[in-house]
Structures are given as structure tokens and as C-alpha cells.
Amino acid sequence: MTPRPLYAAAITDAIAQGDLGQLTKIQALAEQHVKEHGDIAALLAQIKVEIAKLKG
């Protein structure tokens, strides 16, 4: 399994440019990503717990 990178830079760049069309496109992509993969921050926290268990 190869991790799929998350491109936060694309989101921050779109915000900085203030282009409504680009912002709505990025929003749709981000919402689709969350729908498909869930809350990445919560999953990251879960990964950290599992790593700590395996190390400890």
C-alpha cells in the first residue's frame, strides 16, 4: 500500500489567491477525500497510539 499524499499547499495557495472557482473546486476535492478516507487527524492520533503500544 502506497500512502496518498495530502496537498495542504494547494488549499493554502487557493485561499491566498482568493479565486472563488479554485476555492470551490478545492473544497469539493477535500470533501470527497474526507468522505472516502475519514478524518485524517483522528486517524493520525490512532496511528500514534498503535505505534506507542508496539514500542512499549
CHARMM internal coordinates of N, CA and C (Angstrom, degrees):
IC EDIT
DIST 1 N 1 CA 1.4571
DIST 1 CA 1 C 1.5209
ANGL 1 N 1 CA 1 C 109.19
DIST 1 C 2 N 1.3020
ANGL 1 CA 1 C 2 N 116.67
DIHE 1 N 1 CA 1 C 2 N 125.94
DIST 2 N 2 CA 1.4614
ANGL 1 C 2 N 2 CA 121.89
DIHE 1 CA 1 C 2 N 2 CA 177.71
DIST 2 CA 2 C 1.5151
ANGL 2 N 2 CA 2 C 108.79
DIHE 1 C 2 N 2 CA 2 C -102.22
DIST 2 C 3 N 1.3413
ANGL 2 CA 2 C 3 N 117.55
DIHE 2 N 2 CA 2 C 3 N 124.44
DIST 3 N 3 CA 1.4739
ANGL 2 C 3 N 3 CA 119.39
DIHE 2 CA 2 C 3 N 3 CA 178.45
DIST 3 CA 3 C 1.5199
ANGL 3 N 3 CA 3 C 111.44
DIHE 2 C 3 N 3 CA 3 C -61.56
DIST 3 C 4 N 1.3255
ANGL 3 CA 3 C 4 N 115.36
DIHE 3 N 3 CA 3 C 4 N 143.72
DIST 4 N 4 CA 1.4547
ANGL 3 C 4 N 4 CA 120.41
DIHE 3 CA 3 C 4 N 4 CA 175.56
DIST 4 CA 4 C 1.5170
ANGL 4 N 4 CA 4 C 108.63
DIHE 3 C 4 N 4 CA 4 C -96.06
DIST 4 C 5 N 1.3273
ANGL 4 CA 4 C 5 N 117.36
DIHE 4 N 4 CA 4 C 5 N 123.05
DIST 5 N 5 CA 1.4670
ANGL 4 C 5 N 5 CA 119.10
DIHE 4 CA 4 C 5 N 5 CA -177.90
DIST 5 CA 5 C 1.5228
ANGL 5 N 5 CA 5 C 112.29
DIHE 4 C 5 N 5 CA 5 C -68.40
DIST 5 C 6 N 1.3038
ANGL 5 CA 5 C 6 N 115.20
DIHE 5 N 5 CA 5 C 6 N 147.40
DIST 6 N 6 CA 1.4586
ANGL 5 C 6 N 6 CA 121.76
DIHE 5 CA 5 C 6 N 6 CA 174.30
DIST 6 CA 6 C 1.5202
ANGL 6 N 6 CA 6 C 107.62
DIHE 5 C 6 N 6 CA 6 C -101.50
DIST 6 C 7 N 1.2903
ANGL 6 CA 6 C 7 N 117.61
DIHE 6 N 6 CA 6 C 7 N 127.72
DIST 7 N 7 CA 1.4468
ANGL 6 C 7 N 7 CA 121.37
DIHE 6 CA 6 C 7 N 7 CA -174.18
DIST 7 CA 7 C 1.5231
ANGL 7 N 7 CA 7 C 111.32
DIHE 6 C 7 N 7 CA 7 C -99.58
DIST 7 C 8 N 1.3145
ANGL 7 CA 7 C 8 N 115.91
DIHE 7 N 7 CA 7 C 8 N 78.20
DIST 8 N 8 CA 1.4607
ANGL 7 C 8 N 8 CA 120.77
DIHE 7 CA 7 C 8 N 8 CA 177.82
DIST 8 CA 8 C 1.5242
ANGL 8 N 8 CA 8 C 110.93
DIHE 7 C 8 N 8 CA 8 C -63.50
DIST 8 C 9 N 1.3205
ANGL 8 CA 8 C 9 N 116.59
DIHE 8 N 8 CA 8 C 9 N -29.53
DIST 9 N 9 CA 1.4605
ANGL 8 C 9 N 9 CA 120.18
DIHE 8 CA 8 C 9 N 9 CA 179.39
DIST 9 CA 9 C 1.5279
ANGL 9 N 9 CA 9 C 111.20
DIHE 8 C 9 N 9 CA 9 C -60.40
DIST 9 C 10 N 1.3169
ANGL 9 CA 9 C 10 N 117.59
DIHE 9 N 9 CA 9 C 10 N -36.97
DIST 10 N 10 CA 1.4685
ANGL 9 C 10 N 10 CA 120.42
DIHE 9 CA 9 C 10 N 10 CA 178.59
DIST 10 CA 10 C 1.5195
ANGL 10 N 10 CA 10 C 110.60
DIHE 9 C 10 N 10 CA 10 C -63.30
DIST 10 C 11 N 1.3276
ANGL 10 CA 10 C 11 N 116.02
DIHE 10 N 10 CA 10 C 11 N -38.02
DIST 11 N 11 CA 1.4641
ANGL 10 C 11 N 11 CA 120.03
DIHE 10 CA 10 C 11 N 11 CA 179.63
DIST 11 CA 11 C 1.5194
ANGL 11 N 11 CA 11 C 110.67
DIHE 10 C 11 N 11 CA 11 C -69.41
DIST 11 C 12 N 1.3373
ANGL 11 CA 11 C 12 N 117.29
DIHE 11 N 11 CA 11 C 12 N -47.93
DIST 12 N 12 CA 1.4704
ANGL 11 C 12 N 12 CA 119.65
DIHE 11 CA 11 C 12 N 12 CA -178.89
DIST 12 CA 12 C 1.5294
ANGL 12 N 12 CA 12 C 111.31
DIHE 11 C 12 N 12 CA 12 C -66.41
DIST 12 C 13 N 1.3300
ANGL 12 CA 12 C 13 N 117.34
DIHE 12 N 12 CA 12 C 13 N -35.28
DIST 13 N 13 CA 1.4665
ANGL 12 C 13 N 13 CA 120.12
DIHE 12 CA 12 C 13 N 13 CA 176.87
DIST 13 CA 13 C 1.5291
ANGL 13 N 13 CA 13 C 111.10
DIHE 12 C 13 N 13 CA 13 C -64.81
DIST 13 C 14 N 1.3341
ANGL 13 CA 13 C 14 N 116.50
DIHE 13 N 13 CA 13 C 14 N -42.66
DIST 14 N 14 CA 1.4690
ANGL 13 C 14 N 14 CA 120.23
DIHE 13 CA 13 C 14 N 14 CA 179.63
DIST 14 CA 14 C 1.5234
ANGL 14 N 14 CA 14 C 110.55
DIHE 13 C 14 N 14 CA 14 C -63.28
DIST 14 C 15 N 1.3214
ANGL 14 CA 14 C 15 N 116.82
DIHE 14 N 14 CA 14 C 15 N -40.23
DIST 15 N 15 CA 1.4663
ANGL 14 C 15 N 15 CA 120.69
DIHE 14 CA 14 C 15 N 15 CA 178.09
DIST 15 CA 15 C 1.5294
ANGL 15 N 15 CA 15 C 109.91
DIHE 14 C 15 N 15 CA 15 C -63.29
DIST 15 C 16 N 1.3271
ANGL 15 CA 15 C 16 N 116.33
DIHE 15 N 15 CA 15 C 16 N -45.09
DIST 16 N 16 CA 1.4690
ANGL 15 C 16 N 16 CA 120.62
DIHE 15 CA 15 C 16 N 16 CA -178.51
DIST 16 CA 16 C 1.5250
ANGL 16 N 16 CA 16 C 111.77
DIHE 15 C 16 N 16 CA 16 C -63.46
DIST 16 C 17 N 1.3343
ANGL 16 CA 16 C 17 N 116.89
DIHE 16 N 16 CA 16 C 17 N -35.22
DIST 17 N 17 CA 1.4679
ANGL 16 C 17 N 17 CA 120.41
DIHE 16 CA 16 C 17 N 17 CA -178.54
DIST 17 CA 17 C 1.5251
ANGL 17 N 17 CA 17 C 112.11
DIHE 16 C 17 N 17 CA 17 C -76.66
DIST 17 C 18 N 1.3319
ANGL 17 CA 17 C 18 N 116.74
DIHE 17 N 17 CA 17 C 18 N -25.82
DIST 18 N 18 CA 1.4585
ANGL 17 C 18 N 18 CA 119.82
DIHE 17 CA 17 C 18 N 18 CA 178.54
DIST 18 CA 18 C 1.5164
ANGL 18 N 18 CA 18 C 114.02
DIHE 17 C 18 N 18 CA 18 C 68.31
DIST 18 C 19 N 1.3230
ANGL 18 CA 18 C 19 N 118.21
DIHE 18 N 18 CA 18 C 19 N 24.93
DIST 19 N 19 CA 1.4608
ANGL 18 C 19 N 19 CA 123.27
DIHE 18 CA 18 C 19 N 19 CA 179.48
DIST 19 CA 19 C 1.5278
ANGL 19 N 19 CA 19 C 108.84
DIHE 18 C 19 N 19 CA 19 C -86.58
DIST 19 C 20 N 1.3272
ANGL 19 CA 19 C 20 N 117.28
DIHE 19 N 19 CA 19 C 20 N 109.38
DIST 20 N 20 CA 1.4535
ANGL 19 C 20 N 20 CA 121.95
DIHE 19 CA 19 C 20 N 20 CA -175.70
DIST 20 CA 20 C 1.5280
ANGL 20 N 20 CA 20 C 112.03
DIHE 19 C 20 N 20 CA 20 C -57.64
DIST 20 C 21 N 1.3062
ANGL 20 CA 20 C 21 N 117.41
DIHE 20 N 20 CA 20 C 21 N -42.92
DIST 21 N 21 CA 1.4641
ANGL 20 C 21 N 21 CA 120.61
DIHE 20 CA 20 C 21 N 21 CA 179.27
DIST 21 CA 21 C 1.5175
ANGL 21 N 21 CA 21 C 111.94
DIHE 20 C 21 N 21 CA 21 C -60.93
DIST 21 C 22 N 1.3132
ANGL 21 CA 21 C 22 N 116.51
DIHE 21 N 21 CA 21 C 22 N -45.12
DIST 22 N 22 CA 1.4612
ANGL 21 C 22 N 22 CA 121.28
DIHE 21 CA 21 C 22 N 22 CA 179.08
DIST 22 CA 22 C 1.5330
ANGL 22 N 22 CA 22 C 110.46
DIHE 21 C 22 N 22 CA 22 C -66.73
DIST 22 C 23 N 1.3201
ANGL 22 CA 22 C 23 N 116.69
DIHE 22 N 22 CA 22 C 23 N -41.03
DIST 23 N 23 CA 1.4676
ANGL 22 C 23 N 23 CA 120.40
DIHE 22 CA 22 C 23 N 23 CA 179.34
DIST 23 CA 23 C 1.5259
ANGL 23 N 23 CA 23 C 111.36
DIHE 22 C 23 N 23 CA 23 C -61.64
DIST 23 C 24 N 1.3189
ANGL 23 CA 23 C 24 N 117.64
DIHE 23 N 23 CA 23 C 24 N -43.70
DIST 24 N 24 CA 1.4648
ANGL 23 C 24 N 24 CA 119.64
DIHE 23 CA 23 C 24 N 24 CA -179.73
DIST 24 CA 24 C 1.5281
ANGL 24 N 24 CA 24 C 111.16
DIHE 23 C 24 N 24 CA 24 C -68.33
DIST 24 C 25 N 1.3238
ANGL 24 CA 24 C 25 N 117.50
DIHE 24 N 24 CA 24 C 25 N -34.73
DIST 25 N 25 CA 1.4667
ANGL 24 C 25 N 25 CA 120.93
DIHE 24 CA 24 C 25 N 25 CA 176.97
DIST 25 CA 25 C 1.5331
ANGL 25 N 25 CA 25 C 110.23
DIHE 24 C 25 N 25 CA 25 C -65.53
DIST 25 C 26 N 1.3385
ANGL 25 CA 25 C 26 N 116.49
DIHE 25 N 25 CA 25 C 26 N -46.32
DIST 26 N 26 CA 1.4691
ANGL 25 C 26 N 26 CA 121.48
DIHE 25 CA 25 C 26 N 26 CA 178.96
DIST 26 CA 26 C 1.5324
ANGL 26 N 26 CA 26 C 110.21
DIHE 25 C 26 N 26 CA 26 C -63.76
DIST 26 C 27 N 1.3316
ANGL 26 CA 26 C 27 N 116.78
DIHE 26 N 26 CA 26 C 27 N -39.85
DIST 27 N 27 CA 1.4612
ANGL 26 C 27 N 27 CA 120.21
DIHE 26 CA 26 C 27 N 27 CA 178.42
DIST 27 CA 27 C 1.5251
ANGL 27 N 27 CA 27 C 110.44
DIHE 26 C 27 N 27 CA 27 C -59.60
DIST 27 C 28 N 1.3185
ANGL 27 CA 27 C 28 N 117.04
DIHE 27 N 27 CA 27 C 28 N -46.51
DIST 28 N 28 CA 1.4595
ANGL 27 C 28 N 28 CA 120.99
DIHE 27 CA 27 C 28 N 28 CA -179.91
DIST 28 CA 28 C 1.5256
ANGL 28 N 28 CA 28 C 110.92
DIHE 27 C 28 N 28 CA 28 C -61.45
DIST 28 C 29 N 1.3264
ANGL 28 CA 28 C 29 N 116.83
DIHE 28 N 28 CA 28 C 29 N -42.25
DIST 29 N 29 CA 1.4687
ANGL 28 C 29 N 29 CA 120.61
DIHE 28 CA 28 C 29 N 29 CA 178.62
DIST 29 CA 29 C 1.5231
ANGL 29 N 29 CA 29 C 111.10
DIHE 28 C 29 N 29 CA 29 C -64.10
DIST 29 C 30 N 1.3280
ANGL 29 CA 29 C 30 N 117.12
DIHE 29 N 29 CA 29 C 30 N -42.49
DIST 30 N 30 CA 1.4657
ANGL 29 C 30 N 30 CA 121.39
DIHE 29 CA 29 C 30 N 30 CA -179.66
DIST 30 CA 30 C 1.5290
ANGL 30 N 30 CA 30 C 110.64
DIHE 29 C 30 N 30 CA 30 C -65.84
DIST 30 C 31 N 1.3326
ANGL 30 CA 30 C 31 N 116.73
DIHE 30 N 30 CA 30 C 31 N -41.81
DIST 31 N 31 CA 1.4586
ANGL 30 C 31 N 31 CA 119.99
DIHE 30 CA 30 C 31 N 31 CA 178.63
DIST 31 CA 31 C 1.5268
ANGL 31 N 31 CA 31 C 111.14
DIHE 30 C 31 N 31 CA 31 C -64.67
DIST 31 C 32 N 1.3235
ANGL 31 CA 31 C 32 N 116.96
DIHE 31 N 31 CA 31 C 32 N -37.89
DIST 32 N 32 CA 1.4613
ANGL 31 C 32 N 32 CA 120.93
DIHE 31 CA 31 C 32 N 32 CA 177.29
DIST 32 CA 32 C 1.5229
ANGL 32 N 32 CA 32 C 110.39
DIHE 31 C 32 N 32 CA 32 C -65.50
DIST 32 C 33 N 1.3261
ANGL 32 CA 32 C 33 N 116.38
DIHE 32 N 32 CA 32 C 33 N -40.91
DIST 33 N 33 CA 1.4645
ANGL 32 C 33 N 33 CA 120.72
DIHE 32 CA 32 C 33 N 33 CA 178.75
DIST 33 CA 33 C 1.5341
ANGL 33 N 33 CA 33 C 110.67
DIHE 32 C 33 N 33 CA 33 C -61.25
DIST 33 C 34 N 1.3235
ANGL 33 CA 33 C 34 N 116.66
DIHE 33 N 33 CA 33 C 34 N -46.10
DIST 34 N 34 CA 1.4734
ANGL 33 C 34 N 34 CA 120.72
DIHE 33 CA 33 C 34 N 34 CA 178.88
DIST 34 CA 34 C 1.5255
ANGL 34 N 34 CA 34 C 110.31
DIHE 33 C 34 N 34 CA 34 C -62.95
DIST 34 C 35 N 1.3273
ANGL 34 CA 34 C 35 N 116.66
DIHE 34 N 34 CA 34 C 35 N -40.42
DIST 35 N 35 CA 1.4664
ANGL 34 C 35 N 35 CA 120.60
DIHE 34 CA 34 C 35 N 35 CA 179.25
DIST 35 CA 35 C 1.5294
ANGL 35 N 35 CA 35 C 110.65
DIHE 34 C 35 N 35 CA 35 C -62.02
DIST 35 C 36 N 1.3194
ANGL 35 CA 35 C 36 N 117.15
DIHE 35 N 35 CA 35 C 36 N -41.38
DIST 36 N 36 CA 1.4596
ANGL 35 C 36 N 36 CA 121.68
DIHE 35 CA 35 C 36 N 36 CA -177.50
DIST 36 CA 36 C 1.5236
ANGL 36 N 36 CA 36 C 113.49
DIHE 35 C 36 N 36 CA 36 C -78.77
DIST 36 C 37 N 1.3382
ANGL 36 CA 36 C 37 N 116.79
DIHE 36 N 36 CA 36 C 37 N -35.43
DIST 37 N 37 CA 1.4577
ANGL 36 C 37 N 37 CA 120.22
DIHE 36 CA 36 C 37 N 37 CA -169.60
DIST 37 CA 37 C 1.5167
ANGL 37 N 37 CA 37 C 114.79
DIHE 36 C 37 N 37 CA 37 C -118.26
DIST 37 C 38 N 1.3095
ANGL 37 CA 37 C 38 N 117.75
DIHE 37 N 37 CA 37 C 38 N -8.73
DIST 38 N 38 CA 1.4547
ANGL 37 C 38 N 38 CA 120.11
DIHE 37 CA 37 C 38 N 38 CA 179.35
DIST 38 CA 38 C 1.5205
ANGL 38 N 38 CA 38 C 112.72
DIHE 37 C 38 N 38 CA 38 C 81.93
DIST 38 C 39 N 1.3076
ANGL 38 CA 38 C 39 N 113.62
DIHE 38 N 38 CA 38 C 39 N -170.83
DIST 39 N 39 CA 1.4604
ANGL 38 C 39 N 39 CA 122.26
DIHE 38 CA 38 C 39 N 39 CA -177.18
DIST 39 CA 39 C 1.5292
ANGL 39 N 39 CA 39 C 109.63
DIHE 38 C 39 N 39 CA 39 C -77.31
DIST 39 C 40 N 1.3057
ANGL 39 CA 39 C 40 N 116.62
DIHE 39 N 39 CA 39 C 40 N 104.43
DIST 40 N 40 CA 1.4639
ANGL 39 C 40 N 40 CA 121.60
DIHE 39 CA 39 C 40 N 40 CA -175.98
DIST 40 CA 40 C 1.5287
ANGL 40 N 40 CA 40 C 111.21
DIHE 39 C 40 N 40 CA 40 C -61.96
DIST 40 C 41 N 1.3203
ANGL 40 CA 40 C 41 N 118.67
DIHE 40 N 40 CA 40 C 41 N -38.41
DIST 41 N 41 CA 1.4674
ANGL 40 C 41 N 41 CA 120.94
DIHE 40 CA 40 C 41 N 41 CA -179.86
DIST 41 CA 41 C 1.5282
ANGL 41 N 41 CA 41 C 110.63
DIHE 40 C 41 N 41 CA 41 C -62.19
DIST 41 C 42 N 1.3217
ANGL 41 CA 41 C 42 N 116.99
DIHE 41 N 41 CA 41 C 42 N -41.06
DIST 42 N 42 CA 1.4679
ANGL 41 C 42 N 42 CA 120.29
DIHE 41 CA 41 C 42 N 42 CA 178.29
DIST 42 CA 42 C 1.5229
ANGL 42 N 42 CA 42 C 110.68
DIHE 41 C 42 N 42 CA 42 C -66.74
DIST 42 C 43 N 1.3193
ANGL 42 CA 42 C 43 N 116.47
DIHE 42 N 42 CA 42 C 43 N -40.05
DIST 43 N 43 CA 1.4643
ANGL 42 C 43 N 43 CA 119.91
DIHE 42 CA 42 C 43 N 43 CA 178.33
DIST 43 CA 43 C 1.5239
ANGL 43 N 43 CA 43 C 111.27
DIHE 42 C 43 N 43 CA 43 C -65.95
DIST 43 C 44 N 1.3200
ANGL 43 CA 43 C 44 N 117.13
DIHE 43 N 43 CA 43 C 44 N -37.12
DIST 44 N 44 CA 1.4604
ANGL 43 C 44 N 44 CA 120.69
DIHE 43 CA 43 C 44 N 44 CA 176.68
DIST 44 CA 44 C 1.5181
ANGL 44 N 44 CA 44 C 110.71
DIHE 43 C 44 N 44 CA 44 C -61.73
DIST 44 C 45 N 1.3095
ANGL 44 CA 44 C 45 N 116.96
DIHE 44 N 44 CA 44 C 45 N -43.08
DIST 45 N 45 CA 1.4676
ANGL 44 C 45 N 45 CA 121.10
DIHE 44 CA 44 C 45 N 45 CA 177.53
DIST 45 CA 45 C 1.5298
ANGL 45 N 45 CA 45 C 110.05
DIHE 44 C 45 N 45 CA 45 C -60.82
DIST 45 C 46 N 1.3257
ANGL 45 CA 45 C 46 N 116.54
DIHE 45 N 45 CA 45 C 46 N -40.73
DIST 46 N 46 CA 1.4589
ANGL 45 C 46 N 46 CA 121.02
DIHE 45 CA 45 C 46 N 46 CA 179.36
DIST 46 CA 46 C 1.5331
ANGL 46 N 46 CA 46 C 110.85
DIHE 45 C 46 N 46 CA 46 C -65.40
DIST 46 C 47 N 1.3213
ANGL 46 CA 46 C 47 N 116.97
DIHE 46 N 46 CA 46 C 47 N -40.71
DIST 47 N 47 CA 1.4682
ANGL 46 C 47 N 47 CA 120.90
DIHE 46 CA 46 C 47 N 47 CA 177.55
DIST 47 CA 47 C 1.5267
ANGL 47 N 47 CA 47 C 110.21
DIHE 46 C 47 N 47 CA 47 C -60.74
DIST 47 C 48 N 1.3259
ANGL 47 CA 47 C 48 N 117.13
DIHE 47 N 47 CA 47 C 48 N -43.30
DIST 48 N 48 CA 1.4631
ANGL 47 C 48 N 48 CA 121.08
DIHE 47 CA 47 C 48 N 48 CA -179.85
DIST 48 CA 48 C 1.5237
ANGL 48 N 48 CA 48 C 111.12
DIHE 47 C 48 N 48 CA 48 C -60.99
DIST 48 C 49 N 1.3253
ANGL 48 CA 48 C 49 N 117.14
DIHE 48 N 48 CA 48 C 49 N -39.56
DIST 49 N 49 CA 1.4672
ANGL 48 C 49 N 49 CA 121.19
DIHE 48 CA 48 C 49 N 49 CA 177.45
DIST 49 CA 49 C 1.5238
ANGL 49 N 49 CA 49 C 110.03
DIHE 48 C 49 N 49 CA 49 C -63.23
DIST 49 C 50 N 1.3185
ANGL 49 CA 49 C 50 N 117.10
DIHE 49 N 49 CA 49 C 50 N -45.54
DIST 50 N 50 CA 1.4600
ANGL 49 C 50 N 50 CA 120.60
DIHE 49 CA 49 C 50 N 50 CA -178.65
DIST 50 CA 50 C 1.5241
ANGL 50 N 50 CA 50 C 111.68
DIHE 49 C 50 N 50 CA 50 C -65.67
DIST 50 C 51 N 1.3327
ANGL 50 CA 50 C 51 N 117.05
DIHE 50 N 50 CA 50 C 51 N -38.34
DIST 51 N 51 CA 1.4727
ANGL 50 C 51 N 51 CA 120.51
DIHE 50 CA 50 C 51 N 51 CA 176.63
DIST 51 CA 51 C 1.5146
ANGL 51 N 51 CA 51 C 110.21
DIHE 50 C 51 N 51 CA 51 C -63.37
DIST 51 C 52 N 1.3190
ANGL 51 CA 51 C 52 N 116.88
DIHE 51 N 51 CA 51 C 52 N -44.05
DIST 52 N 52 CA 1.4688
ANGL 51 C 52 N 52 CA 120.88
DIHE 51 CA 51 C 52 N 52 CA 178.94
DIST 52 CA 52 C 1.5308
ANGL 52 N 52 CA 52 C 110.79
DIHE 51 C 52 N 52 CA 52 C -60.91
DIST 52 C 53 N 1.3270
ANGL 52 CA 52 C 53 N 117.54
DIHE 52 N 52 CA 52 C 53 N -40.46
DIST 53 N 53 CA 1.4661
ANGL 52 C 53 N 53 CA 121.07
DIHE 52 CA 52 C 53 N 53 CA 178.15
DIST 53 CA 53 C 1.5303
ANGL 53 N 53 CA 53 C 110.76
DIHE 52 C 53 N 53 CA 53 C -62.12
DIST 53 C 54 N 1.3133
ANGL 53 CA 53 C 54 N 116.25
DIHE 53 N 53 CA 53 C 54 N -44.33
DIST 54 N 54 CA 1.4632
ANGL 53 C 54 N 54 CA 120.74
DIHE 53 CA 53 C 54 N 54 CA -177.83
DIST 54 CA 54 C 1.5290
ANGL 54 N 54 CA 54 C 112.11
DIHE 53 C 54 N 54 CA 54 C -69.36
DIST 54 C 55 N 1.3250
ANGL 54 CA 54 C 55 N 116.86
DIHE 54 N 54 CA 54 C 55 N -33.20
DIST 55 N 55 CA 1.4586
ANGL 54 C 55 N 55 CA 120.61
DIHE 54 CA 54 C 55 N 55 CA 178.64
DIST 55 CA 55 C 1.5229
ANGL 55 N 55 CA 55 C 111.54
DIHE 54 C 55 N 55 CA 55 C -76.49
DIST 55 C 56 N 1.3243
ANGL 55 CA 55 C 56 N 115.69
DIHE 55 N 55 CA 55 C 56 N -31.88
DIST 56 N 56 CA 1.4560
ANGL 55 C 56 N 56 CA 120.32
DIHE 55 CA 55 C 56 N 56 CA -170.11
DIST 56 CA 56 C 1.4810
ANGL 56 N 56 CA 56 C 113.81
DIHE 55 C 56 N 56 CA 56 C -90.48
END
COOR INIT
IC SEED 1 N 1 CA 1 C
IC BUILD
